[in-house]
């Protein structure tokens, strides 16, 4: 066990969640750029 801070698997899960959110944001931005008529 790792008692210094967060266990490895929890950090991995958190990073996975953050990456998914970033990819979702990038998808939205791509749609906005392609649409060129703003984001809704």
PDBQT receptor file of N, H, CA, C and O in Angstrom, charges set to zero:
ATOM      1  N   UNK A   1       0.832  -1.208   0.000  1.00  0.00    +0.000 N 
ATOM      2  CA  UNK A   1       0.000   0.000   0.000  1.00  0.00    +0.000 C 
ATOM      3  C   UNK A   1       0.866   1.258   0.000  1.00  0.00    +0.000 C 
ATOM      4  O   UNK A   1       1.972   1.273   0.540  1.00  0.00    +0.000 OA
ATOM      5  N   UNK A   2       0.343   2.293  -0.609  1.00  0.00    +0.000 N 
ATOM      6  H   UNK A   2      -0.556   2.281  -1.048  1.00  0.00    +0.000 HD
ATOM      7  CA  UNK A   2       1.049   3.571  -0.660  1.00  0.00    +0.000 C 
ATOM      8  C   UNK A   2       0.365   4.526   0.298  1.00  0.00    +0.000 C 
ATOM      9  O   UNK A   2      -0.741   4.992   0.027  1.00  0.00    +0.000 OA
ATOM     10  N   UNK A   3       1.012   4.822   1.415  1.00  0.00    +0.000 N 
ATOM     11  H   UNK A   3       1.911   4.444   1.635  1.00  0.00    +0.000 HD
ATOM     12  CA  UNK A   3       0.414   5.685   2.426  1.00  0.00    +0.000 C 
ATOM     13  C   UNK A   3       0.831   7.140   2.246  1.00  0.00    +0.000 C 
ATOM     14  O   UNK A   3       0.323   8.020   2.941  1.00  0.00    +0.000 OA
ATOM     15  N   UNK A   4       1.741   7.395   1.331  1.00  0.00    +0.000 N 
ATOM     16  H   UNK A   4       2.154   6.679   0.767  1.00  0.00    +0.000 HD
ATOM     17  CA  UNK A   4       2.166   8.774   1.063  1.00  0.00    +0.000 C 
ATOM     18  C   UNK A   4       1.276   9.364  -0.021  1.00  0.00    +0.000 C 
ATOM     19  O   UNK A   4       1.557   9.215  -1.210  1.00  0.00    +0.000 OA
ATOM     20  N   UNK A   5       0.204  10.031   0.386  1.00  0.00    +0.000 N 
ATOM     21  H   UNK A   5      -0.025  10.152   1.352  1.00  0.00    +0.000 HD
ATOM     22  CA  UNK A   5      -0.690  10.639  -0.592  1.00  0.00    +0.000 C 
ATOM     23  C   UNK A   5      -1.667   9.630  -1.165  1.00  0.00    +0.000 C 
ATOM     24  O   UNK A   5      -2.017   8.642  -0.520  1.00  0.00    +0.000 OA
ATOM     25  N   UNK A   6      -2.097   9.895  -2.382  1.00  0.00    +0.000 N 
ATOM     26  H   UNK A   6      -1.813  10.697  -2.906  1.00  0.00    +0.000 HD
ATOM     27  CA  UNK A   6      -3.153   9.122  -3.006  1.00  0.00    +0.000 C 
ATOM     28  C   UNK A   6      -2.611   7.806  -3.546  1.00  0.00    +0.000 C 
ATOM     29  O   UNK A   6      -1.510   7.765  -4.093  1.00  0.00    +0.000 OA
ATOM     30  N   UNK A   7      -3.380   6.731  -3.395  1.00  0.00    +0.000 N 
ATOM     31  H   UNK A   7      -4.275   6.765  -2.950  1.00  0.00    +0.000 HD
ATOM     32  CA  UNK A   7      -2.996   5.469  -4.032  1.00  0.00    +0.000 C 
ATOM     33  C   UNK A   7      -2.921   5.631  -5.546  1.00  0.00    +0.000 C 
ATOM     34  O   UNK A   7      -3.611   6.463  -6.135  1.00  0.00    +0.000 OA
ATOM     35  N   UNK A   8      -2.074   4.822  -6.156  1.00  0.00    +0.000 N 
ATOM     36  H   UNK A   8      -1.513   4.146  -5.678  1.00  0.00    +0.000 HD
ATOM     37  CA  UNK A   8      -1.801   4.966  -7.591  1.00  0.00    +0.000 C 
ATOM     38  C   UNK A   8      -3.073   4.854  -8.427  1.00  0.00    +0.000 C 
ATOM     39  O   UNK A   8      -3.290   5.649  -9.341  1.00  0.00    +0.000 OA
ATOM     40  N   UNK A   9      -3.923   3.857  -8.111  1.00  0.00    +0.000 N 
ATOM     41  H   UNK A   9      -3.747   3.211  -7.368  1.00  0.00    +0.000 HD
ATOM     42  CA  UNK A   9      -5.091   3.627  -8.960  1.00  0.00    +0.000 C 
ATOM     43  C   UNK A   9      -6.078   4.783  -8.884  1.00  0.00    +0.000 C 
ATOM     44  O   UNK A   9      -6.776   5.069  -9.857  1.00  0.00    +0.000 OA
ATOM     45  N   UNK A  10      -6.142   5.453  -7.727  1.00  0.00    +0.000 N 
ATOM     46  H   UNK A  10      -5.575   5.220  -6.936  1.00  0.00    +0.000 HD
ATOM     47  CA  UNK A  10      -7.027   6.620  -7.614  1.00  0.00    +0.000 C 
ATOM     48  C   UNK A  10      -6.510   7.766  -8.473  1.00  0.00    +0.000 C 
ATOM     49  O   UNK A  10      -7.286   8.462  -9.127  1.00  0.00    +0.000 OA
ATOM     50  N   UNK A  11      -5.184   7.957  -8.465  1.00  0.00    +0.000 N 
ATOM     51  H   UNK A  11      -4.553   7.392  -7.934  1.00  0.00    +0.000 HD
ATOM     52  CA  UNK A  11      -4.604   9.003  -9.315  1.00  0.00    +0.000 C 
ATOM     53  C   UNK A  11      -4.870   8.695 -10.787  1.00  0.00    +0.000 C 
ATOM     54  O   UNK A  11      -5.191   9.590 -11.568  1.00  0.00    +0.000 OA
ATOM     55  N   UNK A  12      -4.733   7.421 -11.157  1.00  0.00    +0.000 N 
ATOM     56  H   UNK A  12      -4.472   6.694 -10.522  1.00  0.00    +0.000 HD
ATOM     57  CA  UNK A  12      -4.976   7.027 -12.539  1.00  0.00    +0.000 C 
ATOM     58  C   UNK A  12      -6.416   7.315 -12.928  1.00  0.00    +0.000 C 
ATOM     59  O   UNK A  12      -6.679   7.818 -14.020  1.00  0.00    +0.000 OA
ATOM     60  N   UNK A  13      -7.353   6.996 -12.035  1.00  0.00    +0.000 N 
ATOM     61  H   UNK A  13      -7.139   6.588 -11.147  1.00  0.00    +0.000 HD
ATOM     62  CA  UNK A  13      -8.767   7.269 -12.305  1.00  0.00    +0.000 C 
ATOM     63  C   UNK A  13      -9.009   8.759 -12.478  1.00  0.00    +0.000 C 
ATOM     64  O   UNK A  13      -9.727   9.173 -13.388  1.00  0.00    +0.000 OA
ATOM     65  N   UNK A  14      -8.412   9.564 -11.610  1.00  0.00    +0.000 N 
ATOM     66  H   UNK A  14      -7.829   9.227 -10.871  1.00  0.00    +0.000 HD
ATOM     67  CA  UNK A  14      -8.601  11.016 -11.681  1.00  0.00    +0.000 C 
ATOM     68  C   UNK A  14      -8.061  11.558 -12.998  1.00  0.00    +0.000 C 
ATOM     69  O   UNK A  14      -8.709  12.380 -13.646  1.00  0.00    +0.000 OA
ATOM     70  N   UNK A  15      -6.877  11.100 -13.396  1.00  0.00    +0.000 N 
ATOM     71  H   UNK A  15      -6.351  10.432 -12.870  1.00  0.00    +0.000 HD
ATOM     72  CA  UNK A  15      -6.279  11.546 -14.656  1.00  0.00    +0.000 C 
ATOM     73  C   UNK A  15      -7.174  11.140 -15.823  1.00  0.00    +0.000 C 
ATOM     74  O   UNK A  15      -7.359  11.912 -16.764  1.00  0.00    +0.000 OA
ATOM     75  N   UNK A  16      -7.733   9.922 -15.764  1.00  0.00    +0.000 N 
ATOM     76  H   UNK A  16      -7.583   9.295 -15.000  1.00  0.00    +0.000 HD
ATOM     77  CA  UNK A  16      -8.618   9.446 -16.820  1.00  0.00    +0.000 C 
ATOM     78  C   UNK A  16      -9.836  10.356 -16.941  1.00  0.00    +0.000 C 
ATOM     79  O   UNK A  16     -10.237  10.725 -18.046  1.00  0.00    +0.000 OA
ATOM     80  N   UNK A  17     -10.422  10.716 -15.801  1.00  0.00    +0.000 N 
ATOM     81  H   UNK A  17     -10.096  10.417 -14.904  1.00  0.00    +0.000 HD
ATOM     82  CA  UNK A  17     -11.588  11.605 -15.808  1.00  0.00    +0.000 C 
ATOM     83  C   UNK A  17     -11.240  12.953 -16.422  1.00  0.00    +0.000 C 
ATOM     84  O   UNK A  17     -11.991  13.478 -17.245  1.00  0.00    +0.000 OA
ATOM     85  N   UNK A  18     -10.096  13.514 -16.022  1.00  0.00    +0.000 N 
ATOM     86  H   UNK A  18      -9.487  13.088 -15.354  1.00  0.00    +0.000 HD
ATOM     87  CA  UNK A  18      -9.673  14.822 -16.528  1.00  0.00    +0.000 C 
ATOM     88  C   UNK A  18      -9.453  14.754 -18.037  1.00  0.00    +0.000 C 
ATOM     89  O   UNK A  18      -9.860  15.658 -18.767  1.00  0.00    +0.000 OA
ATOM     90  N   UNK A  19      -8.810  13.685 -18.507  1.00  0.00    +0.000 N 
ATOM     91  H   UNK A  19      -8.479  12.950 -17.915  1.00  0.00    +0.000 HD
ATOM     92  CA  UNK A  19      -8.559  13.549 -19.942  1.00  0.00    +0.000 C 
ATOM     93  C   UNK A  19      -9.868  13.485 -20.713  1.00  0.00    +0.000 C 
ATOM     94  O   UNK A  19      -9.999  14.096 -21.774  1.00  0.00    +0.000 OA
ATOM     95  N   UNK A  20     -10.848  12.737 -20.173  1.00  0.00    +0.000 N 
ATOM     96  H   UNK A  20     -10.741  12.241 -19.311  1.00  0.00    +0.000 HD
ATOM     97  CA  UNK A  20     -12.142  12.649 -20.859  1.00  0.00    +0.000 C 
ATOM     98  C   UNK A  20     -12.795  14.016 -20.958  1.00  0.00    +0.000 C 
ATOM     99  O   UNK A  20     -13.353  14.368 -21.997  1.00  0.00    +0.000 OA
ATOM    100  N   UNK A  21     -12.728  14.793 -19.876  1.00  0.00    +0.000 N 
ATOM    101  H   UNK A  21     -12.275  14.507 -19.031  1.00  0.00    +0.000 HD
ATOM    102  CA  UNK A  21     -13.323  16.137 -19.886  1.00  0.00    +0.000 C 
ATOM    103  C   UNK A  21     -12.610  17.022 -20.911  1.00  0.00    +0.000 C 
ATOM    104  O   UNK A  21     -13.254  17.785 -21.630  1.00  0.00    +0.000 OA
ATOM    105  N   UNK A  22     -11.286  16.918 -20.973  1.00  0.00    +0.000 N 
ATOM    106  H   UNK A  22     -10.763  16.297 -20.389  1.00  0.00    +0.000 HD
ATOM    107  CA  UNK A  22     -10.528  17.713 -21.944  1.00  0.00    +0.000 C 
ATOM    108  C   UNK A  22     -10.916  17.341 -23.371  1.00  0.00    +0.000 C 
ATOM    109  O   UNK A  22     -11.090  18.213 -24.222  1.00  0.00    +0.000 OA
ATOM    110  N   UNK A  23     -11.051  16.031 -23.628  1.00  0.00    +0.000 N 
ATOM    111  H   UNK A  23     -10.910  15.323 -22.936  1.00  0.00    +0.000 HD
ATOM    112  CA  UNK A  23     -11.424  15.608 -24.972  1.00  0.00    +0.000 C 
ATOM    113  C   UNK A  23     -12.819  16.098 -25.323  1.00  0.00    +0.000 C 
ATOM    114  O   UNK A  23     -13.065  16.491 -26.464  1.00  0.00    +0.000 OA
ATOM    115  N   UNK A  24     -13.753  16.082 -24.347  1.00  0.00    +0.000 N 
ATOM    116  H   UNK A  24     -13.554  15.763 -23.420  1.00  0.00    +0.000 HD
ATOM    117  CA  UNK A  24     -15.103  16.595 -24.586  1.00  0.00    +0.000 C 
ATOM    118  C   UNK A  24     -15.045  18.073 -24.945  1.00  0.00    +0.000 C 
ATOM    119  O   UNK A  24     -15.715  18.519 -25.876  1.00  0.00    +0.000 OA
ATOM    120  N   UNK A  25     -14.234  18.838 -24.196  1.00  0.00    +0.000 N 
ATOM    121  H   UNK A  25     -13.690  18.476 -23.440  1.00  0.00    +0.000 HD
ATOM    122  CA  UNK A  25     -14.093  20.268 -24.479  1.00  0.00    +0.000 C 
ATOM    123  C   UNK A  25     -13.517  20.491 -25.870  1.00  0.00    +0.000 C 
ATOM    124  O   UNK A  25     -13.980  21.364 -26.605  1.00  0.00    +0.000 OA
ATOM    125  N   UNK A  26     -12.503  19.703 -26.233  1.00  0.00    +0.000 N 
ATOM    126  H   UNK A  26     -12.127  18.994 -25.636  1.00  0.00    +0.000 HD
ATOM    127  CA  UNK A  26     -11.901  19.843 -27.556  1.00  0.00    +0.000 C 
ATOM    128  C   UNK A  26     -12.915  19.535 -28.648  1.00  0.00    +0.000 C 
ATOM    129  O   UNK A  26     -12.941  20.205 -29.680  1.00  0.00    +0.000 OA
ATOM    130  N   UNK A  27     -13.760  18.513 -28.423  1.00  0.00    +0.000 N 
ATOM    131  H   UNK A  27     -13.738  17.969 -27.584  1.00  0.00    +0.000 HD
ATOM    132  CA  UNK A  27     -14.805  18.189 -29.393  1.00  0.00    +0.000 C 
ATOM    133  C   UNK A  27     -15.735  19.375 -29.576  1.00  0.00    +0.000 C 
ATOM    134  O   UNK A  27     -16.079  19.728 -30.705  1.00  0.00    +0.000 OA
ATOM    135  N   UNK A  28     -16.146  19.996 -28.472  1.00  0.00    +0.000 N 
ATOM    136  H   UNK A  28     -15.866  19.710 -27.556  1.00  0.00    +0.000 HD
ATOM    137  CA  UNK A  28     -17.050  21.145 -28.534  1.00  0.00    +0.000 C 
ATOM    138  C   UNK A  28     -16.386  22.293 -29.284  1.00  0.00    +0.000 C 
ATOM    139  O   UNK A  28     -17.014  22.940 -30.122  1.00  0.00    +0.000 OA
ATOM    140  N   UNK A  29     -15.103  22.545 -28.978  1.00  0.00    +0.000 N 
ATOM    141  H   UNK A  29     -14.593  22.019 -28.298  1.00  0.00    +0.000 HD
ATOM    142  CA  UNK A  29     -14.382  23.624 -29.655  1.00  0.00    +0.000 C 
ATOM    143  C   UNK A  29     -14.257  23.347 -31.145  1.00  0.00    +0.000 C 
ATOM    144  O   UNK A  29     -14.402  24.255 -31.964  1.00  0.00    +0.000 OA
ATOM    145  N   UNK A  30     -13.985  22.080 -31.502  1.00  0.00    +0.000 N 
ATOM    146  H   UNK A  30     -13.867  21.342 -30.837  1.00  0.00    +0.000 HD
ATOM    147  CA  UNK A  30     -13.887  21.718 -32.915  1.00  0.00    +0.000 C 
ATOM    148  C   UNK A  30     -15.195  22.018 -33.627  1.00  0.00    +0.000 C 
ATOM    149  O   UNK A  30     -15.197  22.570 -34.727  1.00  0.00    +0.000 OA
ATOM    150  N   UNK A  31     -16.315  21.652 -32.996  1.00  0.00    +0.000 N 
ATOM    151  H   UNK A  31     -16.313  21.204 -32.102  1.00  0.00    +0.000 HD
ATOM    152  CA  UNK A  31     -17.623  21.896 -33.593  1.00  0.00    +0.000 C 
ATOM    153  C   UNK A  31     -17.832  23.393 -33.777  1.00  0.00    +0.000 C 
ATOM    154  O   UNK A  31     -18.338  23.825 -34.813  1.00  0.00    +0.000 OA
ATOM    155  N   UNK A  32     -17.446  24.190 -32.782  1.00  0.00    +0.000 N 
ATOM    156  H   UNK A  32     -17.035  23.839 -31.941  1.00  0.00    +0.000 HD
ATOM    157  CA  UNK A  32     -17.605  25.642 -32.863  1.00  0.00    +0.000 C 
ATOM    158  C   UNK A  32     -16.769  26.215 -34.001  1.00  0.00    +0.000 C 
ATOM    159  O   UNK A  32     -17.231  27.079 -34.746  1.00  0.00    +0.000 OA
ATOM    160  N   UNK A  33     -15.523  25.726 -34.132  1.00  0.00    +0.000 N 
ATOM    161  H   UNK A  33     -15.148  25.024 -33.526  1.00  0.00    +0.000 HD
ATOM    162  CA  UNK A  33     -14.630  26.229 -35.176  1.00  0.00    +0.000 C 
ATOM    163  C   UNK A  33     -15.174  25.839 -36.552  1.00  0.00    +0.000 C 
ATOM    164  O   UNK A  33     -15.159  26.651 -37.477  1.00  0.00    +0.000 OA
ATOM    165  N   UNK A  34     -15.651  24.603 -36.690  1.00  0.00    +0.000 N 
ATOM    166  H   UNK A  34     -15.663  23.943 -35.938  1.00  0.00    +0.000 HD
ATOM    167  CA  UNK A  34     -16.183  24.143 -37.972  1.00  0.00    +0.000 C 
ATOM    168  C   UNK A  34     -17.456  24.917 -38.306  1.00  0.00    +0.000 C 
ATOM    169  O   UNK A  34     -17.666  25.312 -39.452  1.00  0.00    +0.000 OA
ATOM    170  N   UNK A  35     -18.310  25.132 -37.291  1.00  0.00    +0.000 N 
ATOM    171  H   UNK A  35     -18.139  24.811 -36.359  1.00  0.00    +0.000 HD
ATOM    172  CA  UNK A  35     -19.571  25.832 -37.519  1.00  0.00    +0.000 C 
ATOM    173  C   UNK A  35     -19.370  27.288 -37.871  1.00  0.00    +0.000 C 
ATOM    174  O   UNK A  35     -20.088  27.827 -38.714  1.00  0.00    +0.000 OA
ATOM    175  N   UNK A  36     -18.404  27.934 -37.238  1.00  0.00    +0.000 N 
ATOM    176  H   UNK A  36     -17.821  27.496 -36.554  1.00  0.00    +0.000 HD
ATOM    177  CA  UNK A  36     -18.077  29.340 -37.488  1.00  0.00    +0.000 C 
ATOM    178  C   UNK A  36     -19.221  30.294 -37.175  1.00  0.00    +0.000 C 
ATOM    179  O   UNK A  36     -19.115  31.487 -37.458  1.00  0.00    +0.000 OA
ATOM    180  N   UNK A  37     -20.310  29.799 -36.599  1.00  0.00    +0.000 N 
ATOM    181  H   UNK A  37     -20.396  28.829 -36.369  1.00  0.00    +0.000 HD
ATOM    182  CA  UNK A  37     -21.415  30.695 -36.259  1.00  0.00    +0.000 C 
ATOM    183  C   UNK A  37     -21.629  30.712 -34.752  1.00  0.00    +0.000 C 
ATOM    184  O   UNK A  37     -22.721  31.017 -34.273  1.00  0.00    +0.000 OA
ATOM    185  N   UNK A  38     -20.574  30.381 -34.010  1.00  0.00    +0.000 N 
ATOM    186  H   UNK A  38     -19.687  30.133 -34.399  1.00  0.00    +0.000 HD
ATOM    187  CA  UNK A  38     -20.653  30.489 -32.557  1.00  0.00    +0.000 C 
ATOM    188  C   UNK A  38     -21.056  29.192 -31.891  1.00  0.00    +0.000 C 
ATOM    189  O   UNK A  38     -21.482  28.240 -32.545  1.00  0.00    +0.000 OA
ATOM    190  N   UNK A  39     -20.912  29.172 -30.571  1.00  0.00    +0.000 N 
ATOM    191  H   UNK A  39     -20.566  29.945 -30.040  1.00  0.00    +0.000 HD
ATOM    192  CA  UNK A  39     -21.210  27.993 -29.775  1.00  0.00    +0.000 C 
ATOM    193  C   UNK A  39     -22.540  28.175 -29.062  1.00  0.00    +0.000 C 
ATOM    194  O   UNK A  39     -22.892  29.276 -28.639  1.00  0.00    +0.000 OA
ATOM    195  N   UNK A  40     -23.267  27.081 -28.939  1.00  0.00    +0.000 N 
ATOM    196  H   UNK A  40     -22.981  26.187 -29.282  1.00  0.00    +0.000 HD
ATOM    197  CA  UNK A  40     -24.548  27.151 -28.237  1.00  0.00    +0.000 C 
ATOM    198  C   UNK A  40     -24.570  26.161 -27.092  1.00  0.00    +0.000 C 
ATOM    199  O   UNK A  40     -25.567  26.067 -26.376  1.00  0.00    +0.000 OA
TER     200      UNK A  40
